[in-house]
Amino acid sequence: HGLKIALEAGFERIILETDSVKLYTHVKKEKVENTAFGKIVQDIKTLASMCLNFEVLHVKRGANRATHHLAS
């Protein structure tokens, strides 16, 4: 939902930081699996295609600044 909210707010350049290797790997892949998780990945890819610039980064759990900021 965060990506959708960012797009609705007018952001066109988005960096998605995730500590999930699985999510990072699947978003970077061309092919999307026909699973519930694949549906989430497809949603991310669809929204990412609406961005002027979209980047997905894998970060270590302790380095995920956005998550730590929101949690505090």
PDB file of N, CA, C and O in Angstrom:
ATOM      1  N   HIS A   1       0.811  -1.197   0.000  1.00  0.00           N
ATOM      2  CA  HIS A   1       0.000   0.000   0.000  1.00  0.00           C
ATOM      3  C   HIS A   1       0.855   1.261   0.000  1.00  0.00           C
ATOM      4  O   HIS A   1       0.432   2.301  -0.505  1.00  0.00           O
ATOM      5  N   GLY A   2       2.052   1.172   0.564  1.00  0.00           N
ATOM      6  CA  GLY A   2       2.918   2.344   0.632  1.00  0.00           C
ATOM      7  C   GLY A   2       3.298   2.886  -0.727  1.00  0.00           C
ATOM      8  O   GLY A   2       3.349   4.099  -0.928  1.00  0.00           O
ATOM      9  N   LEU A   3       3.568   1.984  -1.665  1.00  0.00           N
ATOM     10  CA  LEU A   3       3.924   2.405  -3.019  1.00  0.00           C
ATOM     11  C   LEU A   3       2.752   3.122  -3.687  1.00  0.00           C
ATOM     12  O   LEU A   3       2.939   4.131  -4.366  1.00  0.00           O
ATOM     13  N   LYS A   4       1.560   2.601  -3.492  1.00  0.00           N
ATOM     14  CA  LYS A   4       0.361   3.227  -4.064  1.00  0.00           C
ATOM     15  C   LYS A   4       0.139   4.618  -3.463  1.00  0.00           C
ATOM     16  O   LYS A   4      -0.178   5.566  -4.180  1.00  0.00           O
ATOM     17  N   ILE A   5       0.305   4.729  -2.162  1.00  0.00           N
ATOM     18  CA  ILE A   5       0.138   6.017  -1.483  1.00  0.00           C
ATOM     19  C   ILE A   5       1.164   7.024  -1.988  1.00  0.00           C
ATOM     20  O   ILE A   5       0.836   8.188  -2.218  1.00  0.00           O
ATOM     21  N   ALA A   6       2.403   6.576  -2.159  1.00  0.00           N
ATOM     22  CA  ALA A   6       3.458   7.465  -2.659  1.00  0.00           C
ATOM     23  C   ALA A   6       3.118   7.980  -4.054  1.00  0.00           C
ATOM     24  O   ALA A   6       3.299   9.163  -4.340  1.00  0.00           O
ATOM     25  N   LEU A   7       2.628   7.101  -4.921  1.00  0.00           N
ATOM     26  CA  LEU A   7       2.246   7.517  -6.272  1.00  0.00           C
ATOM     27  C   LEU A   7       1.074   8.494  -6.234  1.00  0.00           C
ATOM     28  O   LEU A   7       1.076   9.492  -6.955  1.00  0.00           O
ATOM     29  N   GLU A   8       0.079   8.217  -5.403  1.00  0.00           N
ATOM     30  CA  GLU A   8      -1.078   9.103  -5.285  1.00  0.00           C
ATOM     31  C   GLU A   8      -0.688  10.472  -4.736  1.00  0.00           C
ATOM     32  O   GLU A   8      -1.340  11.478  -5.018  1.00  0.00           O
ATOM     33  N   ALA A   9       0.387  10.495  -3.948  1.00  0.00           N
ATOM     34  CA  ALA A   9       0.867  11.756  -3.380  1.00  0.00           C
ATOM     35  C   ALA A   9       1.732  12.533  -4.376  1.00  0.00           C
ATOM     36  O   ALA A   9       2.164  13.650  -4.090  1.00  0.00           O
ATOM     37  N   GLY A  10       1.979  11.942  -5.533  1.00  0.00           N
ATOM     38  CA  GLY A  10       2.719  12.650  -6.568  1.00  0.00           C
ATOM     39  C   GLY A  10       4.191  12.299  -6.678  1.00  0.00           C
ATOM     40  O   GLY A  10       4.904  12.890  -7.489  1.00  0.00           O
ATOM     41  N   PHE A  11       4.661  11.353  -5.882  1.00  0.00           N
ATOM     42  CA  PHE A  11       6.062  10.949  -5.983  1.00  0.00           C
ATOM     43  C   PHE A  11       6.252  10.132  -7.253  1.00  0.00           C
ATOM     44  O   PHE A  11       5.466   9.229  -7.539  1.00  0.00           O
ATOM     45  N   GLU A  12       7.295  10.450  -8.015  1.00  0.00           N
ATOM     46  CA  GLU A  12       7.563   9.748  -9.269  1.00  0.00           C
ATOM     47  C   GLU A  12       8.871   8.974  -9.244  1.00  0.00           C
ATOM     48  O   GLU A  12       9.099   8.103 -10.083  1.00  0.00           O
ATOM     49  N   ARG A  13       9.728   9.291  -8.283  1.00  0.00           N
ATOM     50  CA  ARG A  13      11.007   8.601  -8.130  1.00  0.00           C
ATOM     51  C   ARG A  13      10.978   7.902  -6.773  1.00  0.00           C
ATOM     52  O   ARG A  13      10.972   8.548  -5.725  1.00  0.00           O
ATOM     53  N   ILE A  14      10.961   6.578  -6.812  1.00  0.00           N
ATOM     54  CA  ILE A  14      10.757   5.822  -5.577  1.00  0.00           C
ATOM     55  C   ILE A  14      11.840   4.765  -5.419  1.00  0.00           C
ATOM     56  O   ILE A  14      12.200   4.073  -6.372  1.00  0.00           O
ATOM     57  N   ILE A  15      12.351   4.654  -4.200  1.00  0.00           N
ATOM     58  CA  ILE A  15      13.279   3.591  -3.837  1.00  0.00           C
ATOM     59  C   ILE A  15      12.577   2.728  -2.797  1.00  0.00           C
ATOM     60  O   ILE A  15      12.183   3.211  -1.735  1.00  0.00           O
ATOM     61  N   LEU A  16      12.427   1.450  -3.115  1.00  0.00           N
ATOM     62  CA  LEU A  16      11.825   0.491  -2.195  1.00  0.00           C
ATOM     63  C   LEU A  16      12.952  -0.250  -1.496  1.00  0.00           C
ATOM     64  O   LEU A  16      13.713  -0.972  -2.141  1.00  0.00           O
ATOM     65  N   GLU A  17      13.067  -0.079  -0.183  1.00  0.00           N
ATOM     66  CA  GLU A  17      14.050  -0.808   0.610  1.00  0.00           C
ATOM     67  C   GLU A  17      13.350  -1.967   1.281  1.00  0.00           C
ATOM     68  O   GLU A  17      12.301  -1.794   1.901  1.00  0.00           O
ATOM     69  N   THR A  18      13.932  -3.159   1.157  1.00  0.00           N
ATOM     70  CA  THR A  18      13.367  -4.332   1.814  1.00  0.00           C
ATOM     71  C   THR A  18      14.476  -5.162   2.433  1.00  0.00           C
ATOM     72  O   THR A  18      15.572  -5.264   1.881  1.00  0.00           O
ATOM     73  N   ASP A  19      14.185  -5.753   3.576  1.00  0.00           N
ATOM     74  CA  ASP A  19      15.144  -6.681   4.170  1.00  0.00           C
ATOM     75  C   ASP A  19      14.787  -8.126   3.807  1.00  0.00           C
ATOM     76  O   ASP A  19      15.403  -9.066   4.309  1.00  0.00           O
ATOM     77  N   SER A  20      13.811  -8.295   2.951  1.00  0.00           N
ATOM     78  CA  SER A  20      13.397  -9.622   2.490  1.00  0.00           C
ATOM     79  C   SER A  20      14.127  -9.975   1.197  1.00  0.00           C
ATOM     80  O   SER A  20      13.886  -9.372   0.151  1.00  0.00           O
ATOM     81  N   VAL A  21      15.017 -10.953   1.283  1.00  0.00           N
ATOM     82  CA  VAL A  21      15.731 -11.409   0.087  1.00  0.00           C
ATOM     83  C   VAL A  21      14.742 -11.967  -0.924  1.00  0.00           C
ATOM     84  O   VAL A  21      14.899 -11.765  -2.128  1.00  0.00           O
ATOM     85  N   LYS A  22      13.726 -12.668  -0.441  1.00  0.00           N
ATOM     86  CA  LYS A  22      12.729 -13.253  -1.329  1.00  0.00           C
ATOM     87  C   LYS A  22      11.998 -12.160  -2.129  1.00  0.00           C
ATOM     88  O   LYS A  22      11.861 -12.271  -3.348  1.00  0.00           O
ATOM     89  N   LEU A  23      11.540 -11.126  -1.456  1.00  0.00           N
ATOM     90  CA  LEU A  23      10.839 -10.048  -2.152  1.00  0.00           C
ATOM     91  C   LEU A  23      11.769  -9.358  -3.144  1.00  0.00           C
ATOM     92  O   LEU A  23      11.396  -9.130  -4.295  1.00  0.00           O
ATOM     93  N   TYR A  24      12.972  -9.027  -2.702  1.00  0.00           N
ATOM     94  CA  TYR A  24      13.945  -8.364  -3.567  1.00  0.00           C
ATOM     95  C   TYR A  24      14.185  -9.183  -4.838  1.00  0.00           C
ATOM     96  O   TYR A  24      14.135  -8.650  -5.946  1.00  0.00           O
ATOM     97  N   THR A  25      14.442 -10.467  -4.669  1.00  0.00           N
ATOM     98  CA  THR A  25      14.734 -11.351  -5.800  1.00  0.00           C
ATOM     99  C   THR A  25      13.562 -11.434  -6.762  1.00  0.00           C
ATOM    100  O   THR A  25      13.748 -11.372  -7.977  1.00  0.00           O
ATOM    101  N   HIS A  26      12.358 -11.573  -6.230  1.00  0.00           N
ATOM    102  CA  HIS A  26      11.182 -11.728  -7.089  1.00  0.00           C
ATOM    103  C   HIS A  26      10.804 -10.430  -7.817  1.00  0.00           C
ATOM    104  O   HIS A  26      10.325 -10.478  -8.950  1.00  0.00           O
ATOM    105  N   VAL A  27      11.012  -9.294  -7.189  1.00  0.00           N
ATOM    106  CA  VAL A  27      10.714  -8.030  -7.862  1.00  0.00           C
ATOM    107  C   VAL A  27      11.706  -7.809  -9.009  1.00  0.00           C
ATOM    108  O   VAL A  27      11.342  -7.242 -10.039  1.00  0.00           O
ATOM    109  N   LYS A  28      12.946  -8.250  -8.837  1.00  0.00           N
ATOM    110  CA  LYS A  28      13.969  -8.077  -9.875  1.00  0.00           C
ATOM    111  C   LYS A  28      13.786  -9.049 -11.050  1.00  0.00           C
ATOM    112  O   LYS A  28      14.251  -8.772 -12.155  1.00  0.00           O
ATOM    113  N   LYS A  29      13.113 -10.185 -10.819  1.00  0.00           N
ATOM    114  CA  LYS A  29      12.906 -11.190 -11.867  1.00  0.00           C
ATOM    115  C   LYS A  29      11.952 -10.687 -12.937  1.00  0.00           C
ATOM    116  O   LYS A  29      11.116  -9.817 -12.691  1.00  0.00           O
ATOM    117  N   GLU A  30      12.097 -11.256 -14.137  1.00  0.00           N
ATOM    118  CA  GLU A  30      11.162 -10.951 -15.228  1.00  0.00           C
ATOM    119  C   GLU A  30       9.821 -11.655 -14.999  1.00  0.00           C
ATOM    120  O   GLU A  30       8.757 -11.046 -15.106  1.00  0.00           O
ATOM    121  N   LYS A  31       9.898 -12.949 -14.683  1.00  0.00           N
ATOM    122  CA  LYS A  31       8.696 -13.775 -14.568  1.00  0.00           C
ATOM    123  C   LYS A  31       8.130 -13.720 -13.146  1.00  0.00           C
ATOM    124  O   LYS A  31       8.875 -13.731 -12.166  1.00  0.00           O
ATOM    125  N   VAL A  32       6.813 -13.661 -13.058  1.00  0.00           N
ATOM    126  CA  VAL A  32       6.128 -13.630 -11.764  1.00  0.00           C
ATOM    127  C   VAL A  32       5.411 -14.962 -11.566  1.00  0.00           C
ATOM    128  O   VAL A  32       4.730 -15.454 -12.466  1.00  0.00           O
ATOM    129  N   GLU A  33       5.575 -15.539 -10.375  1.00  0.00           N
ATOM    130  CA  GLU A  33       4.936 -16.819 -10.062  1.00  0.00           C
ATOM    131  C   GLU A  33       3.429 -16.658  -9.905  1.00  0.00           C
ATOM    132  O   GLU A  33       2.945 -15.601  -9.502  1.00  0.00           O
ATOM    133  N   ASN A  34       2.702 -17.708 -10.225  1.00  0.00           N
ATOM    134  CA  ASN A  34       1.247 -17.709 -10.080  1.00  0.00           C
ATOM    135  C   ASN A  34       0.879 -18.199  -8.679  1.00  0.00           C
ATOM    136  O   ASN A  34       0.327 -19.286  -8.508  1.00  0.00           O
ATOM    137  N   THR A  35       1.197 -17.371  -7.686  1.00  0.00           N
ATOM    138  CA  THR A  35       0.923 -17.672  -6.282  1.00  0.00           C
ATOM    139  C   THR A  35       0.397 -16.399  -5.618  1.00  0.00           C
ATOM    140  O   THR A  35       0.375 -15.332  -6.231  1.00  0.00           O
ATOM    141  N   ALA A  36      -0.022 -16.526  -4.368  1.00  0.00           N
ATOM    142  CA  ALA A  36      -0.468 -15.339  -3.624  1.00  0.00           C
ATOM    143  C   ALA A  36       0.683 -14.337  -3.500  1.00  0.00           C
ATOM    144  O   ALA A  36       0.483 -13.131  -3.644  1.00  0.00           O
ATOM    145  N   PHE A  37       1.882 -14.843  -3.233  1.00  0.00           N
ATOM    146  CA  PHE A  37       3.053 -13.972  -3.146  1.00  0.00           C
ATOM    147  C   PHE A  37       3.336 -13.341  -4.513  1.00  0.00           C
ATOM    148  O   PHE A  37       3.688 -12.164  -4.593  1.00  0.00           O
ATOM    149  N   GLY A  38       3.182 -14.115  -5.574  1.00  0.00           N
ATOM    150  CA  GLY A  38       3.379 -13.611  -6.929  1.00  0.00           C
ATOM    151  C   GLY A  38       2.420 -12.480  -7.258  1.00  0.00           C
ATOM    152  O   GLY A  38       2.777 -11.552  -7.984  1.00  0.00           O
ATOM    153  N   LYS A  39       1.210 -12.551  -6.733  1.00  0.00           N
ATOM    154  CA  LYS A  39       0.220 -11.476  -6.946  1.00  0.00           C
ATOM    155  C   LYS A  39       0.711 -10.175  -6.316  1.00  0.00           C
ATOM    156  O   LYS A  39       0.567  -9.102  -6.902  1.00  0.00           O
ATOM    157  N   ILE A  40       1.285 -10.276  -5.133  1.00  0.00           N
ATOM    158  CA  ILE A  40       1.839  -9.089  -4.461  1.00  0.00           C
ATOM    159  C   ILE A  40       2.990  -8.518  -5.286  1.00  0.00           C
ATOM    160  O   ILE A  40       3.085  -7.308  -5.490  1.00  0.00           O
ATOM    161  N   VAL A  41       3.863  -9.409  -5.757  1.00  0.00           N
ATOM    162  CA  VAL A  41       4.988  -8.979  -6.584  1.00  0.00           C
ATOM    163  C   VAL A  41       4.479  -8.300  -7.855  1.00  0.00           C
ATOM    164  O   VAL A  41       5.008  -7.266  -8.262  1.00  0.00           O
ATOM    165  N   GLN A  42       3.461  -8.877  -8.477  1.00  0.00           N
ATOM    166  CA  GLN A  42       2.903  -8.281  -9.700  1.00  0.00           C
ATOM    167  C   GLN A  42       2.324  -6.901  -9.421  1.00  0.00           C
ATOM    168  O   GLN A  42       2.483  -5.984 -10.226  1.00  0.00           O
ATOM    169  N   ASP A  43       1.653  -6.751  -8.282  1.00  0.00           N
ATOM    170  CA  ASP A  43       1.119  -5.435  -7.900  1.00  0.00           C
ATOM    171  C   ASP A  43       2.253  -4.412  -7.770  1.00  0.00           C
ATOM    172  O   ASP A  43       2.134  -3.277  -8.234  1.00  0.00           O
ATOM    173  N   ILE A  44       3.348  -4.825  -7.138  1.00  0.00           N
ATOM    174  CA  ILE A  44       4.499  -3.929  -6.978  1.00  0.00           C
ATOM    175  C   ILE A  44       5.053  -3.551  -8.352  1.00  0.00           C
ATOM    176  O   ILE A  44       5.336  -2.382  -8.612  1.00  0.00           O
ATOM    177  N   LYS A  45       5.206  -4.541  -9.223  1.00  0.00           N
ATOM    178  CA  LYS A  45       5.740  -4.283 -10.564  1.00  0.00           C
ATOM    179  C   LYS A  45       4.820  -3.364 -11.369  1.00  0.00           C
ATOM    180  O   LYS A  45       5.292  -2.489 -12.093  1.00  0.00           O
ATOM    181  N   THR A  46       3.532  -3.560 -11.243  1.00  0.00           N
ATOM    182  CA  THR A  46       2.576  -2.701 -11.955  1.00  0.00           C
ATOM    183  C   THR A  46       2.684  -1.261 -11.471  1.00  0.00           C
ATOM    184  O   THR A  46       2.744  -0.332 -12.278  1.00  0.00           O
ATOM    185  N   LEU A  47       2.711  -1.078 -10.167  1.00  0.00           N
ATOM    186  CA  LEU A  47       2.840   0.271  -9.615  1.00  0.00           C
ATOM    187  C   LEU A  47       4.202   0.871  -9.964  1.00  0.00           C
ATOM    188  O   LEU A  47       4.301   2.061 -10.265  1.00  0.00           O
ATOM    189  N   ALA A  48       5.251   0.045  -9.922  1.00  0.00           N
ATOM    190  CA  ALA A  48       6.595   0.529 -10.239  1.00  0.00           C
ATOM    191  C   ALA A  48       6.667   1.029 -11.683  1.00  0.00           C
ATOM    192  O   ALA A  48       7.406   1.966 -11.986  1.00  0.00           O
ATOM    193  N   SER A  49       5.901   0.401 -12.563  1.00  0.00           N
ATOM    194  CA  SER A  49       5.914   0.821 -13.972  1.00  0.00           C
ATOM    195  C   SER A  49       5.306   2.207 -14.158  1.00  0.00           C
ATOM    196  O   SER A  49       5.500   2.830 -15.203  1.00  0.00           O
ATOM    197  N   MET A  50       4.583   2.692 -13.172  1.00  0.00           N
ATOM    198  CA  MET A  50       3.983   4.021 -13.226  1.00  0.00           C
ATOM    199  C   MET A  50       4.942   5.107 -12.734  1.00  0.00           C
ATOM    200  O   MET A  50       4.653   6.299 -12.841  1.00  0.00           O
ATOM    201  N   CYS A  51       6.068   4.687 -12.202  1.00  0.00           N
ATOM    202  CA  CYS A  51       7.060   5.624 -11.671  1.00  0.00           C
ATOM    203  C   CYS A  51       7.988   6.105 -12.782  1.00  0.00           C
ATOM    204  O   CYS A  51       8.268   5.378 -13.735  1.00  0.00           O
ATOM    205  N   LEU A  52       8.450   7.317 -12.645  1.00  0.00           N
ATOM    206  CA  LEU A  52       9.463   7.843 -13.537  1.00  0.00           C
ATOM    207  C   LEU A  52      10.761   7.071 -13.313  1.00  0.00           C
ATOM    208  O   LEU A  52      11.478   6.747 -14.260  1.00  0.00           O
ATOM    209  N   ASN A  53      11.048   6.785 -12.051  1.00  0.00           N
ATOM    210  CA  ASN A  53      12.227   6.015 -11.679  1.00  0.00           C
ATOM    211  C   ASN A  53      11.874   5.167 -10.463  1.00  0.00           C
ATOM    212  O   ASN A  53      11.389   5.689  -9.459  1.00  0.00           O
ATOM    213  N   PHE A  54      12.115   3.861 -10.549  1.00  0.00           N
ATOM    214  CA  PHE A  54      11.835   2.943  -9.444  1.00  0.00           C
ATOM    215  C   PHE A  54      13.052   2.064  -9.242  1.00  0.00           C
ATOM    216  O   PHE A  54      13.626   1.540 -10.197  1.00  0.00           O
ATOM    217  N   GLU A  55      13.438   1.911  -7.979  1.00  0.00           N
ATOM    218  CA  GLU A  55      14.579   1.069  -7.640  1.00  0.00           C
ATOM    219  C   GLU A  55      14.223   0.258  -6.407  1.00  0.00           C
ATOM    220  O   GLU A  55      13.615   0.774  -5.468  1.00  0.00           O
ATOM    221  N   VAL A  56      14.602  -1.005  -6.412  1.00  0.00           N
ATOM    222  CA  VAL A  56      14.411  -1.848  -5.236  1.00  0.00           C
ATOM    223  C   VAL A  56      15.786  -2.208  -4.701  1.00  0.00           C
ATOM    224  O   VAL A  56      16.666  -2.633  -5.450  1.00  0.00           O
ATOM    225  N   LEU A  57      15.959  -2.035  -3.399  1.00  0.00           N
ATOM    226  CA  LEU A  57      17.237  -2.312  -2.753  1.00  0.00           C
ATOM    227  C   LEU A  57      17.047  -3.321  -1.643  1.00  0.00           C
ATOM    228  O   LEU A  57      16.064  -3.273  -0.904  1.00  0.00           O
ATOM    229  N   HIS A  58      17.999  -4.237  -1.531  1.00  0.00           N
ATOM    230  CA  HIS A  58      17.998  -5.148  -0.384  1.00  0.00           C
ATOM    231  C   HIS A  58      18.915  -4.553   0.670  1.00  0.00           C
ATOM    232  O   HIS A  58      20.071  -4.231   0.393  1.00  0.00           O
ATOM    233  N   VAL A  59      18.392  -4.412   1.877  1.00  0.00           N
ATOM    234  CA  VAL A  59      19.172  -3.879   2.995  1.00  0.00           C
ATOM    235  C   VAL A  59      19.083  -4.857   4.155  1.00  0.00           C
ATOM    236  O   VAL A  59      18.106  -5.593   4.296  1.00  0.00           O
ATOM    237  N   LYS A  60      20.110  -4.850   4.972  1.00  0.00           N
ATOM    238  CA  LYS A  60      20.070  -5.685   6.172  1.00  0.00           C
ATOM    239  C   LYS A  60      18.996  -5.154   7.099  1.00  0.00           C
ATOM    240  O   LYS A  60      18.689  -3.962   7.085  1.00  0.00           O
ATOM    241  N   ARG A  61      18.428  -6.029   7.897  1.00  0.00           N
ATOM    242  CA  ARG A  61      17.321  -5.649   8.773  1.00  0.00           C
ATOM    243  C   ARG A  61      17.645  -4.412   9.601  1.00  0.00           C
ATOM    244  O   ARG A  61      16.799  -3.526   9.722  1.00  0.00           O
ATOM    245  N   GLY A  62      18.812  -4.327  10.159  1.00  0.00           N
ATOM    246  CA  GLY A  62      19.200  -3.179  10.978  1.00  0.00           C
ATOM    247  C   GLY A  62      19.396  -1.902  10.185  1.00  0.00           C
ATOM    248  O   GLY A  62      19.389  -0.809  10.752  1.00  0.00           O
ATOM    249  N   ALA A  63      19.572  -2.031   8.866  1.00  0.00           N
ATOM    250  CA  ALA A  63      19.814  -0.858   8.022  1.00  0.00           C
ATOM    251  C   ALA A  63      18.538  -0.325   7.383  1.00  0.00           C
ATOM    252  O   ALA A  63      18.586   0.669   6.658  1.00  0.00           O
ATOM    253  N   ASN A  64      17.412  -0.957   7.632  1.00  0.00           N
ATOM    254  CA  ASN A  64      16.156  -0.526   7.018  1.00  0.00           C
ATOM    255  C   ASN A  64      15.639   0.695   7.781  1.00  0.00           C
ATOM    256  O   ASN A  64      14.808   0.584   8.683  1.00  0.00           O
ATOM    257  N   ARG A  65      16.153   1.852   7.393  1.00  0.00           N
ATOM    258  CA  ARG A  65      15.875   3.101   8.107  1.00  0.00           C
ATOM    259  C   ARG A  65      14.407   3.473   8.119  1.00  0.00           C
ATOM    260  O   ARG A  65      13.893   3.948   9.132  1.00  0.00           O
ATOM    261  N   ALA A  66      13.727   3.264   7.003  1.00  0.00           N
ATOM    262  CA  ALA A  66      12.321   3.657   6.933  1.00  0.00           C
ATOM    263  C   ALA A  66      11.496   2.862   7.933  1.00  0.00           C
ATOM    264  O   ALA A  66      10.653   3.431   8.627  1.00  0.00           O
ATOM    265  N   THR A  67      11.723   1.561   8.016  1.00  0.00           N
ATOM    266  CA  THR A  67      10.979   0.722   8.950  1.00  0.00           C
ATOM    267  C   THR A  67      11.242   1.137  10.390  1.00  0.00           C
ATOM    268  O   THR A  67      10.312   1.237  11.191  1.00  0.00           O
ATOM    269  N   HIS A  68      12.512   1.380  10.722  1.00  0.00           N
ATOM    270  CA  HIS A  68      12.835   1.774  12.094  1.00  0.00           C
ATOM    271  C   HIS A  68      12.226   3.129  12.441  1.00  0.00           C
ATOM    272  O   HIS A  68      11.769   3.343  13.564  1.00  0.00           O
ATOM    273  N   HIS A  69      12.223   4.033  11.479  1.00  0.00           N
ATOM    274  CA  HIS A  69      11.635   5.351  11.731  1.00  0.00           C
ATOM    275  C   HIS A  69      10.114   5.239  11.975  1.00  0.00           C
ATOM    276  O   HIS A  69       9.574   5.872  12.882  1.00  0.00           O
ATOM    277  N   LEU A  70       9.457   4.444  11.169  1.00  0.00           N
ATOM    278  CA  LEU A  70       8.002   4.285  11.329  1.00  0.00           C
ATOM    279  C   LEU A  70       7.634   3.543  12.611  1.00  0.00           C
ATOM    280  O   LEU A  70       6.579   3.793  13.194  1.00  0.00           O
ATOM    281  N   ALA A  71       8.497   2.636  13.047  1.00  0.00           N
ATOM    282  CA  ALA A  71       8.219   1.837  14.239  1.00  0.00           C
ATOM    283  C   ALA A  71       8.421   2.639  15.537  1.00  0.00           C
ATOM    284  O   ALA A  71       7.895   2.269  16.587  1.00  0.00           O
ATOM    285  N   SER A  72       9.172   3.718  15.456  1.00  0.00           N
ATOM    286  CA  SER A  72       9.457   4.468  16.698  1.00  0.00           C
ATOM    287  C   SER A  72       8.518   5.623  16.900  1.00  0.00           C
ATOM    288  O   SER A  72       8.630   6.343  17.892  1.00  0.00           O
TER     289      SER A  72
END
